[in-house]
């Protein structure tokens, strides 16, 4: 692998020269002749006693081809000198960056016949042998992410309460709503008596495919990216589990922008939490205070399509939908461009200036 091996002792080129008194080496230096295994790109420096660019010490796909071992040194072949062992998996090429850096797999998960969980070589005949020896330690681990068919959102998470991929099944097995990975995902996706469900894109960037950039992360924490309905001014506090300043929970004219529902608790969306429900009409926009407090007009009189006379949401699809729904319960009045018209109680008036 490193020298030409002569067929017999006196083969030409084996000795440098002969003297009249016997066979002598003029310099006693063995010439280097790299074999096919070491590779023709290998280099030996007699001056520094180093060999480099050899297959045996890193010149392979994903290896450290700059590795230059010192022939008469010590500690030259520790794990990590010829190739990465988990600190910079992207340098290994192929899908190592995802499997090691993101999924957190160890070398032994895919090379179980060669190395163990402590990165100790278990079969030397399969290491530095010219082949990438792959032997999966547990096929069920592969299937837990890849499944047996085309990858979908529910391949890795979710799918218990709905087919969207939203938890309650976190990437690390979380199932309790008191966990941030689960929390109020279901009620947000499915909706309830107050509003219809919301799209995942209102709180997250939805990837086009599983391996899309920035989709997978080693910490299993989903980044928050507010959508068009939620609004671009929202704030998520992971330490307290609260979101605030978003349209869905009060960031609209007359709403409570300081409302900060806790993701992992129940009852964060009751009437009166996002906007006044009749007890403090001065907090609402325009002429609410005059109509509700002074004239005793109830919500359903002007928002009949959304709420009924018992202050119960009549149509959740029209509530928290980004549009102020003004439909009068009696008469033929209309509301457009902030102007109330055709009212039996008064003529055309600007809602914000009366």
C-alpha positions as CSV (number, residue, x, y, z in Angstrom):
1,X,0.0,0.0,0.0
2,X,3.0,2.3,0.6
3,X,5.9,0.6,-1.1
4,X,6.7,-1.5,-4.1
5,X,7.2,-5.0,-2.7
6,X,10.0,-6.9,-4.6
7,X,9.4,-10.4,-5.9
8,X,12.9,-11.4,-4.7
9,X,15.7,-9.8,-2.7
10,X,18.1,-8.9,-5.6
11,X,15.3,-7.5,-7.8
12,X,16.5,-4.4,-9.6
13,X,15.6,-1.2,-7.7
14,X,15.3,-3.0,-4.4
15,X,18.8,-2.0,-3.3
16,X,20.1,1.4,-4.1
17,X,23.7,0.2,-5.0
18,X,26.2,-2.5,-4.4
19,X,29.8,-2.2,-3.1
20,X,32.7,-4.5,-3.7
21,X,32.5,-5.8,-0.1
22,X,28.8,-6.6,-0.2
23,X,25.3,-5.3,-0.4
24,X,25.0,-1.8,1.0
25,X,22.2,0.8,1.1
26,X,23.5,4.2,0.1
27,X,20.9,6.1,2.1
28,X,18.7,3.3,3.7
29,X,15.6,5.3,2.7
30,X,12.6,3.3,1.4
31,X,11.0,4.9,-1.6
32,X,7.2,5.5,-1.3
33,X,5.0,4.0,-4.0
34,X,1.4,4.4,-3.2
35,X,-0.9,1.5,-3.9
36,X,-4.5,1.5,-5.3
37,X,-6.0,1.5,-1.8
38,X,-4.0,4.4,-0.5
39,X,-4.7,6.4,-3.7
40,X,-2.6,7.9,-6.4
41,X,-3.2,11.4,-5.0
42,X,-1.3,10.6,-1.8
43,X,1.8,12.6,-0.8
44,X,4.8,11.7,1.4
45,X,7.1,14.4,2.8
46,X,10.4,12.9,4.0
47,X,11.4,16.3,5.5
48,X,8.4,16.5,7.8
49,X,7.8,12.8,8.0
50,X,4.1,13.3,7.1
51,X,1.8,11.6,4.7
52,X,-1.3,13.4,3.4
53,X,-4.1,13.1,0.9
54,X,-4.3,9.4,1.4
55,X,-7.5,7.4,1.6
56,X,-6.4,5.8,4.9
57,X,-6.2,9.1,6.6
58,X,-9.1,11.2,5.2
59,X,-9.0,11.4,1.4
60,X,-12.5,10.0,0.7
61,X,-16.0,11.5,0.3
62,X,-16.7,13.4,3.4
63,X,-13.2,12.9,4.8
64,X,-10.5,15.3,6.0
65,X,-8.2,15.2,3.0
66,X,-6.0,17.9,4.6
67,X,-5.2,15.5,7.4
68,X,-1.4,15.1,7.6
69,X,-0.2,12.4,10.0
70,X,3.3,12.4,11.4
71,X,5.0,9.0,10.8
72,X,7.0,9.1,14.0
73,X,4.4,10.9,16.1
74,X,1.8,9.6,18.5
75,X,-1.9,10.1,18.8
76,X,-2.2,10.6,15.0
77,X,-5.3,8.4,14.4
78,X,-7.8,9.4,17.1
79,X,-11.4,9.5,16.1
80,X,-12.2,12.7,14.4
81,X,-8.8,13.2,12.7
82,X,-9.8,11.5,9.4
83,X,-13.5,12.5,9.4
84,X,-16.0,14.2,11.6
85,X,-17.6,12.2,14.4
86,X,-20.7,14.4,15.0
87,X,-19.5,18.0,15.7
88,X,-19.8,19.1,12.1
89,X,-21.9,16.5,10.3
90,X,-22.4,18.7,7.2
91,X,-18.8,18.0,6.3
92,X,-19.6,14.3,5.9
93,X,-21.8,15.0,2.9
94,X,-25.0,13.3,1.8
95,X,-27.7,13.6,4.4
96,X,-25.5,13.5,7.5
97,X,-26.4,17.1,8.3
98,X,-30.0,16.2,8.7
99,X,-29.6,12.8,10.4
100,X,-26.9,13.8,12.8
101,X,-27.3,17.5,13.2
102,X,-31.1,17.6,13.1
103,X,-32.5,14.2,14.0
104,X,-29.7,13.7,16.6
105,X,-28.7,10.2,15.4
106,X,-25.4,8.7,16.4
107,X,-22.9,7.0,14.1
108,X,-23.9,3.6,15.4
109,X,-27.5,4.1,14.2
110,X,-26.5,3.7,10.5
111,X,-23.1,2.0,10.9
112,X,-23.9,-0.5,13.7
113,X,-21.5,-3.2,12.3
114,X,-18.6,-0.8,12.5
115,X,-19.0,1.4,15.5
116,X,-20.9,1.4,18.8
117,X,-22.8,4.1,20.7
118,X,-19.5,5.2,22.4
119,X,-17.9,5.6,18.9
120,X,-15.6,2.7,19.5
121,X,-14.8,0.5,16.5
122,X,-16.4,-2.9,17.0
123,X,-15.2,-4.6,13.8
124,X,-11.8,-3.4,12.4
125,X,-12.2,-5.3,9.3
126,X,-15.1,-3.1,8.3
127,X,-13.3,0.2,9.1
128,X,-10.8,1.8,6.6
129,X,-11.5,-1.0,4.1
130,X,-12.4,1.0,1.1
131,X,-16.2,0.6,1.6
132,X,-18.9,2.6,3.4
133,X,-20.4,-0.2,5.5
134,X,-24.0,0.6,6.3
135,X,-25.9,-1.5,8.8
136,X,-29.0,0.0,10.5
137,X,-29.2,-0.7,14.2
138,X,-33.0,-0.4,14.4
139,X,-35.2,-0.2,11.3
140,X,-38.2,1.0,13.3
141,X,-36.2,4.1,14.1
142,X,-36.0,4.9,10.4
143,X,-39.6,4.2,9.9
144,X,-40.6,6.5,12.7
145,X,-39.5,9.4,10.4
146,X,-39.7,8.0,6.9
147,X,-42.6,5.7,7.4
148,X,-43.4,3.2,4.6
149,X,-44.7,5.7,2.1
150,X,-44.6,9.3,1.0
151,X,-43.7,11.7,3.9
152,X,-46.4,14.0,5.1
153,X,-46.9,16.3,8.1
154,X,-48.2,13.4,10.2
155,X,-45.2,11.3,9.5
156,X,-43.2,13.1,12.2
157,X,-45.8,14.8,14.4
158,X,-49.5,15.3,14.9
159,X,-52.2,13.3,13.4
160,X,-53.8,12.2,16.6
161,X,-56.7,14.8,16.7
162,X,-56.6,15.8,13.0
163,X,-54.8,15.2,9.7
164,X,-53.0,18.5,9.6
165,X,-49.9,17.3,11.4
166,X,-50.4,19.6,14.3
167,X,-49.8,18.0,17.7
168,X,-51.0,16.5,20.2
169,X,-48.0,14.4,19.4
170,X,-44.8,16.3,19.8
171,X,-41.6,15.4,18.0
172,X,-40.3,14.0,21.2
173,X,-43.4,12.2,22.3
174,X,-45.1,15.0,24.1
175,X,-48.9,14.4,24.5
176,X,-50.0,16.7,27.4
177,X,-51.6,20.0,26.6
178,X,-49.4,21.5,29.4
179,X,-46.4,20.9,27.1
180,X,-45.5,23.8,24.8
181,X,-45.1,21.3,22.0
182,X,-48.8,20.4,22.3
183,X,-50.7,23.2,24.1
184,X,-53.7,24.6,22.3
185,X,-52.9,23.3,18.8
186,X,-56.1,21.3,18.5
187,X,-58.5,24.0,19.4
188,X,-56.7,26.4,17.1
189,X,-56.9,23.9,14.2
190,X,-60.4,22.6,14.7
191,X,-62.0,25.8,16.1
192,X,-64.9,25.9,18.5
193,X,-67.9,27.9,19.6
194,X,-66.1,31.2,19.2
195,X,-64.3,30.9,15.9
196,X,-63.5,28.5,13.1
197,X,-60.1,26.8,13.0
198,X,-57.0,28.6,11.7
199,X,-54.5,27.5,9.2
200,X,-51.0,26.4,10.4
201,X,-49.6,29.3,8.3
202,X,-51.0,31.9,10.7
203,X,-48.4,30.9,13.3
204,X,-45.7,29.0,11.3
205,X,-44.0,28.9,7.9
206,X,-45.5,25.7,6.3
207,X,-42.8,24.0,4.2
208,X,-43.4,22.7,0.7
209,X,-41.6,19.5,1.6
210,X,-40.1,17.8,4.6
211,X,-36.5,18.7,3.8
212,X,-37.2,22.4,3.0
213,X,-34.6,24.8,4.4
214,X,-35.1,25.7,8.1
215,X,-37.9,23.2,8.5
216,X,-36.0,20.7,10.6
217,X,-34.2,21.7,13.7
218,X,-32.1,19.8,16.2
219,X,-34.0,21.4,19.1
220,X,-37.4,20.3,17.9
221,X,-38.8,23.8,18.5
222,X,-41.1,25.3,16.0
223,X,-40.3,28.9,15.1
224,X,-43.2,31.4,15.2
225,X,-43.9,33.3,11.9
226,X,-47.2,35.3,12.0
227,X,-49.5,35.0,9.0
228,X,-51.5,37.7,7.3
229,X,-54.6,37.3,9.5
230,X,-52.6,37.1,12.8
231,X,-50.7,40.3,11.7
232,X,-47.1,41.2,11.6
233,X,-46.9,42.8,15.0
234,X,-47.5,39.7,17.1
235,X,-45.2,38.6,19.9
236,X,-44.5,35.1,21.3
237,X,-42.9,34.7,24.7
238,X,-41.6,31.1,24.9
239,X,-40.5,31.5,28.6
240,X,-44.1,32.3,29.7
241,X,-46.0,30.5,26.9
242,X,-47.9,33.6,26.0
243,X,-48.7,35.3,22.6
244,X,-49.8,38.9,22.5
245,X,-50.4,41.8,20.2
246,X,-52.0,39.6,17.5
247,X,-55.3,40.1,15.7
248,X,-56.7,36.8,16.9
249,X,-56.5,37.9,20.5
250,X,-57.2,41.6,20.5
251,X,-54.9,43.6,18.2
252,X,-57.7,45.4,16.3
253,X,-59.5,48.7,16.7
254,X,-61.2,48.6,20.1
255,X,-59.5,45.3,21.0
256,X,-57.2,44.5,24.0
257,X,-53.7,44.5,22.5
258,X,-52.3,43.5,25.9
259,X,-54.3,40.3,26.0
260,X,-51.7,37.5,26.4
261,X,-53.4,34.1,26.5
262,X,-51.3,31.3,27.8
263,X,-50.7,28.6,25.2
264,X,-50.8,25.7,27.7
265,X,-53.9,26.7,29.7
266,X,-57.7,26.4,29.1
267,X,-60.1,29.3,28.9
268,X,-57.8,31.8,27.2
269,X,-60.4,32.8,24.6
270,X,-63.6,33.6,26.6
271,X,-65.9,36.5,25.7
272,X,-64.4,39.7,27.1
273,X,-60.8,38.7,26.9
274,X,-60.1,40.1,23.4
275,X,-62.6,43.0,23.5
276,X,-65.3,44.3,25.7
277,X,-68.5,42.3,25.9
278,X,-70.8,45.1,27.1
279,X,-69.4,45.9,30.5
280,X,-66.9,48.6,29.4
281,X,-68.1,49.8,26.0
282,X,-65.9,52.8,26.1
283,X,-63.0,50.4,25.4
284,X,-64.5,49.6,22.0
285,X,-64.1,51.7,18.9
286,X,-66.2,54.5,17.5
287,X,-69.6,55.2,19.1
288,X,-69.9,52.0,21.0
289,X,-69.9,53.7,24.4
290,X,-72.8,55.9,23.4
291,X,-74.9,53.1,21.8
292,X,-74.2,50.5,24.5
293,X,-73.9,52.5,27.7
294,X,-76.2,55.4,27.0
295,X,-78.8,53.8,24.8
296,X,-78.6,50.2,26.1
297,X,-78.2,48.7,22.6
298,X,-77.0,45.1,22.7
299,X,-74.3,43.6,20.5
300,X,-76.7,41.5,18.3
301,X,-78.6,44.7,17.2
302,X,-75.7,45.7,15.0
303,X,-73.9,42.3,14.6
304,X,-76.8,40.0,14.1
305,X,-74.9,37.7,11.7
306,X,-72.3,37.0,14.3
307,X,-73.9,37.0,17.7
308,X,-77.4,36.3,19.0
309,X,-79.6,38.0,21.6
310,X,-78.1,35.8,24.3
311,X,-74.5,37.0,23.5
312,X,-73.6,33.7,22.0
313,X,-71.7,33.5,18.8
314,X,-74.2,32.5,16.1
315,X,-71.7,31.9,13.3
316,X,-68.1,31.1,14.3
317,X,-67.0,31.4,10.7
318,X,-67.8,35.2,10.8
319,X,-66.0,35.8,14.1
320,X,-62.3,36.4,14.2
321,X,-62.2,36.4,10.4
322,X,-60.5,39.7,9.8
323,X,-63.7,41.5,8.9
324,X,-66.0,43.6,11.0
325,X,-69.5,42.1,10.3
326,X,-72.2,44.8,10.6
327,X,-75.7,43.3,10.0
328,X,-78.7,45.0,11.7
329,X,-81.1,42.7,13.5
330,X,-84.2,44.9,12.4
331,X,-84.9,47.3,9.7
332,X,-83.2,48.0,6.4
333,X,-80.1,49.9,7.7
334,X,-76.7,49.5,6.1
335,X,-73.1,50.1,7.1
336,X,-70.5,51.1,4.6
337,X,-67.3,53.1,4.8
338,X,-67.9,53.8,8.4
339,X,-71.4,55.4,7.6
340,X,-74.6,54.0,9.0
341,X,-77.5,54.7,6.6
342,X,-81.3,53.9,6.4
343,X,-81.6,53.7,10.2
344,X,-84.9,54.2,11.8
345,X,-83.2,55.8,14.8
346,X,-81.2,58.4,13.0
347,X,-80.0,59.6,9.6
348,X,-76.7,58.8,8.0
349,X,-73.9,59.2,10.5
350,X,-70.2,58.5,10.7
351,X,-69.6,55.9,13.3
352,X,-66.4,57.5,14.5
353,X,-67.7,61.1,14.5
354,X,-71.1,61.5,16.2
